[in-house]
Amino acid sequence: FRFSNFKEKLLMILGTVVASLHGCSFPLMIIIFGDMTDMDALYFINMTDVADMLEDLVTGDVLDEMKIFAFYYIGIGAAVFLLGYIQTATWQTAAYGQCRRIRVLLLEAILRQEIGWYDVHEIGELNTRISDDVDQIEAGIGDKLSLFFQQMFAFLAGFIVGFIYGWELTLVILAVSPLLAIAGGFMARVGANMASKELEAYAKAGAIAEEVLGAFRTVVAFSGEEKECERYAKNLKEAKETGLKKGIVNGLGMGTIFFLIFASYALAFWYGTQLMIKDGYSAGNLMTVFFCVLIGAFSIGNAAPNIQDFANSRGAAYAIYNIIDMIPSIDSKSTEGLKPNIRGNVEFRGVHFSYPSRDTVKVLKGLDLSVNVGQTVALVGSSGCGKSTTVSLLQRFYDPLQGTVLVDGIDIREMNVTHLRNHIGVVSQEPVLFATTIAENISYGKEGCTQEEIEKAAMNANAHDFIMKLPQKYKTLVGDRGAQLSGGQKQRVAIARALVRDPKILLLDEATSALDTESEATVQAALDNARMGRTTLVIAHRLSTIRTADLIASFDNGVLAEKGTHDELMRNEGIYCTLVNHQVFKFMLKCTCNVLFLSQSQKREEGEEDNISIGSGSGKFGRSISVESEKKMARSVSEEEALEEELEEADLSRIMRMNSPEWAYIMLGCLAALVSGGIQPSFAIVFSEILASFGTTEEDKMEDDATFYSLMFLLIGIVAAISFFLMSAMFAVSGQNLTMRMRDLTFKSLLKQDMSYFDDHHNSVGALCTRLSNDASAVQGATGARLATMLQSLASIGAGIAIGFAYSWELTLMIIAFAPFILMSSAIQMKVVAGNKEANRAAMEGAGKVAIEGIENIRTVAALTKEEKFHQDYCDCIVEPYKTRGKRAHAQGLAYGLSQGIVFLAYAASFTLGSYLIDIGRLDFGNMFKVFSAIVFGAMSAGQASSFAPDYGKAKIAAAKIFQLFDRVPLIDSSSPEGESPSDVAGCVTFKDVKFNYPTRPDVPVLQGLSLSVKQGETVALVGSSGCGKSTSVQLLERFYDPLEGEVAIDGKNIRSLNLRWLRRQMGIVSQEPVLFDCTIAENIAYGDTSRDVQMSEIIEAAMNANIHNKISSLPLGYETKTGEKGAQLSGGEKQRVAIARALVRNPKILLLDEATSALDTESEKVVQAALDRAQEGRTSLVIAHRLSTIQNADQIVVFDNGKIAEIGTHSELIQMKGIYYKLNNAQLRQK
């Protein structure tokens, strides 16, 4: 409670006082009930004398007493309603206020930590802290704590009253009460433990599903569907087994508790009767002692889960408060530090550094480097040599272990962190954009920049033209991590973001690597202009881009090996000279003279059309944006809900059939449900008979009746124990099997869908994962569990009503009028106690997205000094949810108060009508208690049962969604066994007059009559600007889509006639932004051939050919090293080489290379390119390339323009033609 304010402290004190009074109200009710019992017993004794009975009725003493008792119950009911409302509303309001403060402080603390802290903390863990853990605190300090105080005071008051009214009977009942408390506590603890394990197993399965669906193109390209289904099912099986154990434990616990309850009834009434006979106890005293002690014991048992919730919240708070209290050594929030007028002199002096996550591996070993104002210094060297680390140190993401980093002669540790970063502009190789508009993404570069400044920066980055062609222009949403833009478009927006802040120091990390040749020249010129007058550090693998640098620094194993200009270093013939010679420049240098004769008219016109493409988040497999798709992206939640309404209602019989293998378990569970439903009405009969037995004056008869009815209580207890155990265990078996079956079938159905299904924005990864988890689990609410609840409720209410009509139809009808309210209020009470976690989670979804986006992209956020921006956005997002929660606190209070008070009103009304019926001779006391007890106890039992029932409406909607997926016939079914599987493949590829549009934008033609033949063993390069159809051709060959017209053939056979998995196994693909899975390096490489178990020797051979073996061997765990989520533990070049090894291990007939060496440093590139050249020998290869130097030796170069082949020929032939390729080539030559 350390973050509570004065108002919240007052609310908690008030809530505690009110909860204590509420707890004391139950023993008070029992005292009144005891007095009624004495009056009841007196009535039965008086019945032995008819004259006395008539006189009693005439005087009306008994009836007057009944009316007084009715007023007592009305008073207690009103008080309980008010107390219940106040205690819940005050504690919930206080909890919401504190947790809102905790969320804000936690995100602020997380965003202010240094980058080194993130290196040793998983992003998923931090996301859990800010969502689930704060929810756990909220659950533990809200209404659960008010219930704890209520139950503790009920326990104390119950036992005090018990000892006052009869200490002997109290001590006897206490012998059973601890067993009840232990059983309740044990069930809660073990059940929670099992539930936690079950959720953990489902979380693992969910993580696999998210990973697989997020990398769907990679999975299907390598025919990994079956492998992923097995991996997913393995985790589902673990979850199912835990769920079964949980069901059995819950059944045993509930059975044990009910048996102990009825055993305590038996013991109490038998021993109480002995005390009545021997010690003169009254019937009222017996009832008062029994029920007060029982309520006390129950209260302790009910308090146990609340104690567990509070303990869980303390555990969550401990971890959260530690983060909040943590002051980072590099504090971006600190206002301290110098804020000089930065000019841009940079110096690294004797810098040594190791990353916190790998503190035994030294990255920099005494770096000395000076950069003067306005100088451009290029950092070159192989992957892992320390280039990027140098840039990170300059941004003060880390502090060096030894040495200093200085700006204008000042140690940057003495500067204000935000001030320093505000003067640095960064453009990285894999830029991160945020899920907002293009304009806002650019504006992140500079606080308070105008629209004019945004557009100017976009023009300088060659982004303005493509932005203006978008339907919403600068207001276009870029999607999660910029997923709605192609790689080149993202890069240009990132460059604009860096340029808009007019930085003194510019850091460029392969800033033009993702651009096509045409755009690259313009953007490179813009960057050259931007560098003027600024200190610029350039990290480059492509040495041609930094030849004009003022200084080139060559790194080797963390040491600055040499530095100088391009010419100086070439004369030294050292590392840099070696790197340059490794690059393929010979042919291009011969053609340099062409640049001198280029006329102005041959240069690319500024206004030339630029194809607009939208990426799918997986490299170049992209789609174009259109007005239609932009409108789809902007659809509101209400439209999503409207789509739900359009779903065909799920057929109940079909849902039942899904559970048909478990029908034996379901039938046995239903039988147990019927029996358990009759338990409470049976108890009501026996209870009324016991009350009647207290009215006799014959001690022997009283003793015999007590023994008989006590044995009846034991028998009911045994039946209750067996029925509740069977019901829980049987439905655990049927429910868990159904959930596993639905998840498994849903996952398999998803993996057999074609790409057009995933192109639909309704089928995002998040939506599909929800369908797998929530929808698949919810379906069981429409089968066995619902049937059991219905039967149990019908049995409880039906038996109660039958008993009521048997003894008094008038009183029965009056009580039935209250029964729906009692049933409803009982269900509300159970749901209020359980909390409304799902509603909280849904309300916080928007805020959660902001927090997750900020945390996942912390490097970009920190570089842009936007921590406070994300923090403020988060604060704004939680304003409305917490306003809603504040209102809901009062609604919860009213619901809880109503659920507690309604029963007392039913008591009052029943006793008032009952006294009237007795007055007119239509009813006696014994039968009145039978009617009242049977119906009220039956309704309460049904209400509690229904509160456990899964939401039937939600189950039917979930089933409708899932069945819609099951019934969808994919246009291209990867699971189909149909189609030819030829024994021999040559590898000839043919496109015959192919026309194609993407399903999401049918009005935009992508390929317009493509005809192309590739002979066996030929290497054909596809070139052209972004969005011209290169990647689309590859996707059609992989048969991700089918052409609208024409055909794609292999060895003369239309690929539609071939078995799909066989077809894809003949191809190996390496894309520009490769997707790796969260498993070991060995498993990632072996993924290249999922049709067999790949031997370790083959994995190593493939790694050697991809020039990654030495790097892997140097890692502590070697090939067993985990690559992390999306390969996050590897550098870009390392990921690319693992992906190349993955493609090589399958020994494909057709090789598809999509800028396969773009992320490699110069040294690695030559070796990998040579490996790819070897791999291409004897294979048909299609190469997509922006860097024309990598494909000049291709057998054919195909130039695409606007969905058609504009030119085709060898490199020399196309140069002689002086067409599009000639322009592209010369545009690149100007950069060399």
LOMI-765949 format. One record per residue (C-alpha): residue in one letter; x, y, z. Coordinates in steps of 0.2 Angstrom, whole numbers, plus 5000, padded with zeros to 4 digits. Example, Ala and Ser with C-alpha at 12.3 -4.5 7.8 and 13.67 -1.06 7.14 Angstrom:
! LOMI-765949
A506249785039
S506849955036
//
This chain:
! LOMI-765949
F500050005000
R501550114999
F500850204983
S499150244991
N498750434995
F497850505010
K496050485002
E496450304998
K497050265015
L495450335022
L494350235010
M495350075015
I495050115034
L493150145031
G493049985020
T493849885034
V492649955048
V491149915036
A491849745032
S492049705050
L490249755053
H489649655038
G490549505045
C489649525062
S487949525053
F487949335050
P488049285068
L486749415072
M485549335059
I485949165067
I485449225085
I483749285077
F483549115069
G483949025086
D482549125094
M481349075080
T481848895083
D481448905101
M479748975096
D479548835084
A479948705097
L478748785109
Y477448775096
F477648585093
I477648555112
N476048655114
M475248545100
T475148405113
D473748515120
V472448565107
A471548685119
D473248775123
M473648785104
L471948865100
E472248985114
D473949025107
L473249055090
V471849165096
T473049275107
G474249275092
D475749285102
V476749165091
L476149255075
D476649425082
E478349355086
M478449295068
K478049465061
I479349545073
F480649415066
A480149475048
F480549655053
Y482249605060
Y482649515044
I482149665033
G483249775044
I484749655043
G484449645024
A484449835022
A486049845033
V486949705024
F486549785007
L487249945012
L488749875021
G489149755006
Y489049904994
I490150015004
Q491549885008
T491749834990
A491650004983
T492850084995
W494149944993
Q493949934974
T494150114972
A495650124983
A496449974973
Y496050054956
G496850214961
Q498450134968
C498650014953
R498450154941
R499850244950
I500950084950
R500650054931
V501250234927
L502750224939
L503250054933
L503250104914
E504150264918
A505450154928
I505650034914
L505850164901
R507150254911
Q508350104913
E509950094903
I510049974888
G511249854897
W509749814909
Y508749764894
D510049644888
V509849544904
H507949554905
E506749474893
I505549594884
G504149464887
E504549464906
L504349654906
N502749654897
T502049524909
R502649634924
I501649784917
S500049694913
D499849534922
D500849574938
V499949734941
D498249644938
Q498849524951
I499149664963
E497449744959
A496649574963
G497449554979
I497149724987
G495449764981
D493749674985
K494749514989
L495549605004
S493849675010
L493149495009
F494549435019
F494149565033
Q492349525032
Q492649335034
M493949355048
F492649455058
A491349335054
F492449195060
L492849295077
A491049345080
G490449165076
F491549085088
I491249215102
V489349195100
G489649005099
F490549005116
I489349125124
Y487849015119
G488648845122
W490448815124
E490348625125
L489448605108
T490648735101
L492148635106
V491448475098
I491048565082
L492848635082
A493448465080
V492748455063
S493048645058
P494948635056
L494648495044
L493548605033
A494748745034
I496148625029
A495148545015
G494648715008
G496448795009
F497248635002
M496048634987
A496348814984
R498148804985
V498348644975
G497048704962
A497948864960
N499548774957
M498848664944
A497948804936
S499648904935
K500548754927
E499048734915
L499148914910
E501048904908
A500848754897
Y499548844886
A500748994886
K502148894879
A500948824865
G500249004862
A502049064860
I502348924847
A500748974838
E501249164838
E502949124832
V502349004818
L500949114812
G502049264812
A503249174801
F501949084791
R502849114774
T504449034780
V503548884788
V502648844772
A504148884761
F505048744770
S503548624772
G503648644791
E501748634794
E501748454801
K503348484811
E502448644819
C500848544822
E501848414832
R502748544842
Y501148634846
A500248474850
K501648424862
N501348574873
L499448554872
K499648374879
E500548434894
A499248564897
K497848434895
E498648324908
T498848464920
G497048514917
L496448334921
K497448334937
K496648504942
G494948434938
I495248274949
V495948384963
N494448504962
G493248354963
L494148274977
G494248444986
M492348484983
G491848304988
T492848315004
I492148485009
F490348425006
F490648265016
L491448365030
I489948485030
F488648355032
A489748255044
S489848405055
Y487948425054
A487748245060
L488948265074
A488248435080
F486448375080
W486748215088
Y487848285102
G486748445103
T485248325106
Q486248245120
L486548415128
M484648465126
I484148305135
K485548305149
D486048485151
G484448585147
Y485048655131
S483648745121
A483348705102
G483748885098
N485448875108
L485948715098
M485548805081
T486348965086
V487948875092
F488048755077
F487748885063
C488849015071
V490348895073
L490048825056
I489949005048
G491549045058
A492448885050
F491748925033
S492349105034
I494149045038
G494048925023
N493449055012
A494749175018
A496149065013
P496049094994
N495949284998
I497549265009
Q498349174994
D497849314982
F498549444994
A500149334995
N500249324976
S500049514975
R501449544988
G502549434977
A502149524961
A502349694971
Y504049644977
A504749624959
I503849774953
Y504349894967
N506149834965
I506049894947
I505250064952
D506550094965
M507950054953
I508950204949
P509950174933
S511750224931
I511250304914
D509650394918
S508750464903
K507550544915
S508850644925
T508850834923
E510650834930
G512250844919
L512950974908
K512051044893
P513351124882
N513151194865
I513651044856
R514751074840
G515150894836
N516950844840
V516950664845
E518350564853
F518550384860
R520050374872
G520750204878
V518950134877
H518749954884
F516949874884
S516049704886
Y514149684885
P513249654902
S512449494895
R514249424889
D515349504902
T516749374898
V516849424880
K517849594877
V517149684862
L518249844862
K520049824868
G520750004870
L519950104856
D520650274852
L519850374838
S519550564835
V518250644824
N518250824821
V516750934818
G516050914800
Q517150754797
T516350594790
V517150444797
A516750274791
L516950114802
V517249954793
G517649774798
S516949604799
S515349564810
G515649574828
C517249684827
G516549824837
K515749954825
S514049954831
T514649954849
T515650114846
V514050194840
S513050134855
L514350204867
L514250374858
Q512350374861
R512750324879
F511750164878
Y513150094888
D514650164898
P516450094894
L517249984907
Q518850084905
G519250244895
T518150384890
V517050444876
L517050634874
V516050754864
D516850934862
G518150874875
I516850834888
D516650664895
I514850614890
R514550544907
E514550724913
M513250774901
N511350764902
V510850604893
T509350674884
H510250834879
L511650724871
R510450614862
N509450754855
H510950814846
I511250644838
G510250574822
V510250384819
V509750284804
S509950094806
Q509949954794
E508349884801
P507350044805
V505950034818
L504350134815
F502950154827
A501150104825
T500550274821
T500450394806
I501950424794
A501950614799
E502050564818
N503450444815
I504450584806
S503950704820
Y504750594833
G506450654827
K506050834833
E504950894847
G503651014840
C504151004822
T502951084809
Q502050994795
E503151094783
E504751034792
I504050854790
E503750864772
K505450944769
A506350804778
A505250674768
M505750764751
N507650754756
A507450564760
N506550534743
A504950484753
H503750624749
D503250554732
F502750384738
I501850454753
M500850574743
K500150424733
L499450344748
P497550374751
Q497850454768
K499550534763
Y500550584778
K499050524789
T499250344783
L499550224798
V501150124795
G500549974806
D501449874819
R503349904817
G502949984801
A502349824794
Q501149914781
L502649984772
S504049894762
G505849894767
G506350034756
Q504850144762
K505250114780
Q507050154777
R506650324769
V505350364783
A506750334796
I507950444786
A506750584786
R506550554805
A508350574807
L508550734795
V507050824803
R508050854819
D509450934811
P510750844822
K512550894825
I513050714825
L512450594812
L512550404814
L512150294798
D512150104800
E511950044782
A510650174780
T510250144761
S510449954762
A508549914759
L508350034745
D508249984726
T509550054715
E508550204708
S508050264725
E509750234733
A510650364722
T509450504727
V509350454745
Q511250434746
A511450614738
A510150674752
L511250594765
D512850674757
N511950844758
A511450804776
R513250764781
M513850934776
G514351034792
R513950884803
T515050754812
T514550584804
L514950414808
V514550284795
I514450094797
A514650014780
H514849844773
R514749914756
L516350004755
S515950084739
T514750204749
I516150274760
R517550294748
T517350484749
A517350484769
D518650604777
L519250454787
I519050264786
A519350164802
S519649984800
F519149874815
D519849704819
N519349604834
G518949754845
V520549854840
L520750004828
A521949914816
E522150064804
K521450224799
G521550354784
T520750404768
H520250274755
D521850314745
E523050304760
L522250134766
M522350064748
R524250114747
N524550034764
E523849864758
G523149824775
I521449754781
Y520449894772
C521349854755
T520949674758
L519149704761
V519049814746
N519849684735
H518649554741
Q517149654734
V516749634716
F517249794708
K518249744693
F516849754680
M516049904687
L517649994687
K517949964669
C516250044666
T516650194676
C516950294661
N515150284656
V514750394670
L515750534662
F514650534647
L512950524655
S511950664649
Q510750754661
S509250684651
Q509850504656
K509750544674
R508150484683
E506850614684
E506350674701
G504550644697
E504650474690
E503350354697
D503850254712
N502850094715
I502050084732
S502149924741
I501649864757
G502649734766
S501849594776
G503249594789
S504249464781
G505549544770
K505049574752
F503549464751
G502449624750
R500849694744
S500349864737
I499349984747
S497650044740
V496250154745
E495249994749
S496549914760
E496850084769
K494950094773
K495049914779
M496549964790
A495450104798
R493949994802
S493350014820
V493049894834
S491149914831
E491349844813
E492349694820
E490849664832
A489649684817
L490649544808
E490349434823
E488549464821
E488649404803
L489249234808
E488049094806
E487449024822
A488448874827
D487448704827
L487348644844
S487348464838
R488948494829
I489748564844
M489148404854
R489848294840
M491548374843
N491448304861
S490748134855
P492348024860
E492048074878
W490148044878
A490347904891
Y491148024903
I489848164899
M488448044903
L489147994919
G489548174924
C487748224920
L487048084931
A488148144945
A487548324941
L485748264943
V486148184960
S487148334966
G485648454961
G484548354973
I485748374988
Q485148534995
P483248504994
S483648335003
F484548425016
A483048545018
I481848405022
V483048325034
F483348495042
S481548525044
E481248355052
I482548385065
L481748555069
A480148455072
S480948325082
F481548465095
G479648495098
T479448325107
T479448305126
E479948125125
E481748105127
D481947925120
K481047985104
M482148145103
E483648035105
D483147905092
D482648045079
A484348135082
T485247975078
F484247935063
Y484348105055
S486148115059
L486447955050
M485448035036
F486648185036
L488048065034
L487247975020
I486848135011
G488748185014
I489348025006
V488248044991
A488748224989
A490548184990
I490448054976
S489348154965
F490348314966
F491948214963
L491248124948
M490548274940
S492148374942
A493248234936
M492148174921
F491948354914
A493748384917
V494148234905
S492848284892
G493248474893
Q495148454892
N495048334878
L493848444869
T494948604872
M496448504866
R495548434850
M494848614846
R496548694848
D497448564838
L496148564824
T496148754823
F497948764822
K498048634808
S496648724799
L497648884800
L499148804793
K498348734778
Q497548904773
D498248994758
M499049164759
S497549264754
Y496749214771
F498249294780
D498149444769
D496449484777
H496749614791
H495449524801
N496649374802
S498149464810
V499249354821
G498549424837
A496749384831
L497249204826
C498149174842
T496549234852
R495549114841
L496748974846
S496649004865
N495049094870
D493849034857
A494448854857
S494348844876
A492648934876
V491848804865
Q491748674880
G490548794888
A489248734875
T489448554878
G489648444893
A489948574906
R488448674901
L487348514901
A487948474919
T487548644925
M485848644917
L485448474925
Q486148524942
S485048684942
L483548594936
A483748454949
S483948584963
I482548694958
G481348554952
A481548454968
G481348614979
I479748664969
A479048494970
I479348484989
G478548654991
F476948614981
A476848454991
Y476648555007
S475948725003
W475648794985
E475348974991
L476948995000
T477848904986
L477249024973
M477749174984
I479449104986
I479649064968
A479349244964
F480949274974
A481849124967
P482549204951
F483249354961
I484049234974
L484749134959
M485349284950
S486049364966
S486949204971
A487749194954
I488249384954
Q489049354972
M490149214965
K490649314950
V491049474960
V492049374972
A492949294957
G493249464950
N493149534933
K494849504926
E494349484908
A493549654908
N495049734915
R496149654902
A495049714888
A494949894894
M496849904896
E497249834879
G497550004871
A498750054884
G499549884884
K499949904865
V500850074869
A501850004883
I502349854873
E502849954858
G503950064869
I504849924878
E505049814863
N505849954853
I506850034868
R508450074858
T507450174845
V506450254859
A508050304868
A508950364853
L507450474849
T507350524868
K505450484867
E505350394884
E504250534891
K503150534875
F502750344877
H502550374895
Q501250514892
D500350414879
Y500150274891
C499550384905
D498250454892
C497750284887
I497350224905
V496250384909
E494650314902
P494850134907
Y495150184925
K493650304924
T492650154919
R493350054933
G492950184946
K491150174940
R491249984940
A491849984958
H490150054963
A489249934952
Q490149794960
G489749854977
L487949874973
A487949694965
Y488849624980
G487649714992
L486149654983
S486749474982
Q486949485001
G485349575006
I484049484994
V484049325004
F483549425020
L482049505011
A481549325005
Y481649275023
A480549415029
A479249395015
S479149205018
F478949215037
T477649355035
L476549255022
G476949095032
S476249175048
Y474649225039
L474349045033
I474648985050
D473449115057
I472049055045
G472448865048
R473148825031
L474948785036
D475948735051
F477648785057
G478548625052
N477848625034
M478248805032
F480048775036
K480048625024
V479348735010
F480548885013
S482148785016
A481848665000
I481548814988
V482848934995
F484248804997
G483848734980
A483848914971
M485448954980
S486248794975
A485748824957
G486349004957
Q488048944963
A488148804950
S487648934936
S489049054942
F490248914937
A489448884920
P490448954906
D489649084896
Y488548994883
G488349144872
K490249164871
A490448984867
K489248984853
I490149134845
A491749054847
A491148894840
A490448984825
K492149074822
I493048904823
F491848814812
Q491948944799
L493848914799
F493548724798
D492348744783
R493448864773
V494048774758
P495848854755
L496148894737
I497848814739
D497848674752
S499548634758
S498948484767
S498148394752
P498948234747
E498348254729
G499448304715
E500948224706
S502648194714
P503848154700
S505348054705
D506548164695
V506648344693
A507748444681
G507248614687
C506648704671
V505448844676
T504248934664
F503049074667
K501749084652
D500749244650
V500449254669
K499249394675
F499049424694
N498249534706
Y498349514725
P496649464733
T496649614745
R496749734730
P495949654715
D495949824705
V497849844705
P498749734692
V500449674698
L500949554684
Q500249594667
G500649454655
L502349384662
S503149254650
L504849194655
S505849024653
V507248974664
K508248824659
Q508948684670
G510448754679
E510248934673
T510449074685
V509149214681
A509149374690
L507649484692
V507949674694
G506849824695
S506149954707
S505149914722
G503449844718
C503749794700
G503349614702
K504949524706
S504449454723
T502749414716
S503549304703
V504449204717
Q502849194727
L501949114712
L503348994709
E503148944728
R501348934724
F500849054738
Y499549114726
D498949054709
P498949164694
L497249234688
E497749194670
G499249094662
E500248964671
V501848934680
A502648764676
I504148664682
D504848544669
G503348574658
K502148524671
N500848654678
I501348674696
R499448664700
S499548474695
L500948444707
N500848394725
L501148554735
R502248494748
W503348404735
L503448564725
R504048664739
R505348534744
Q506148564728
M506548744732
G507648834744
I507449014748
V508449144757
S507649314759
Q508349484764
E507549484781
P507649304786
V506549234800
L507349114813
F506349024826
D506649034845
C507548864846
T509448814844
I510548854829
A510648674824
E508748654824
N508548814814
I509748744801
A508948574801
Y507248664798
G507848674780
D507248494777
T505748444788
S505448284779
R506848194788
D508048194803
V509448304797
Q511148234803
M512348344813
S513648324800
E512548394787
I512148544798
I513948574801
E514348564782
A512948684778
A513548804791
M515348794784
N514748824766
A513748984773
N515349044782
I514449034800
H515248874807
N516748964815
K515649094823
I514448954830
S515948854836
S516549004846
L514949024856
P514948944873
L513548814868
G514048804850
Y512648734839
E511448714854
T511448904857
K509648974857
T509449104843
G508049204854
E506449264848
K506549304829
G508449274830
A508649424842
Q510249344849
L511149354833
S511749494822
G510949534805
G512449454796
E512449304807
K510549274805
Q510749294786
R512149154786
V511049034797
A509649064784
I510849024770
A511448864779
R509548824781
A509248834763
L510848734758
V510448594770
R508948534760
N509948524743
P508648604733
K508348584714
I507848774713
L508648904723
L507749074727
L508949214733
D508149374738
E509649494742
A510349344751
T512049434755
S511349604758
A511649604777
L513449534776
D515049624779
T516349634765
E517449494771
S515949374774
E515049424758
K516449354747
V516449184755
V514549174756
Q514449234738
A515649094733
A514648974743
L513049024734
D513949014718
R514448834722
A512648804728
Q511948864711
E513048744701
G511848624693
R510348704700
T509048824693
S509248994702
L508149144703
V509049294711
I508149454716
A509449594717
H509549774720
R511449774720
L511849734702
S513649694705
T513049524713
I512149464697
Q513249524683
N513749344679
A511949284678
D511449184663
Q509949304660
I509549464668
V507649504668
V507149684670
F505449714677
D504449874674
N502649894680
G502249704680
K503049664663
I504649614657
A505449764649
E507149694645
I508049524645
G509849474641
T511549454649
H512349604658
S513449654643
E511949644631
L510849754642
I512249874644
Q512349894625
M510449914624
K510550074635
G508850044642
I508150034660
Y509549914666
Y510850034659
K510150174669
L510050064685
N511850014682
N512550184680
A511550254695
Q512450124705
L514150164697
R513950344702
Q514050294720
K515650194719
//
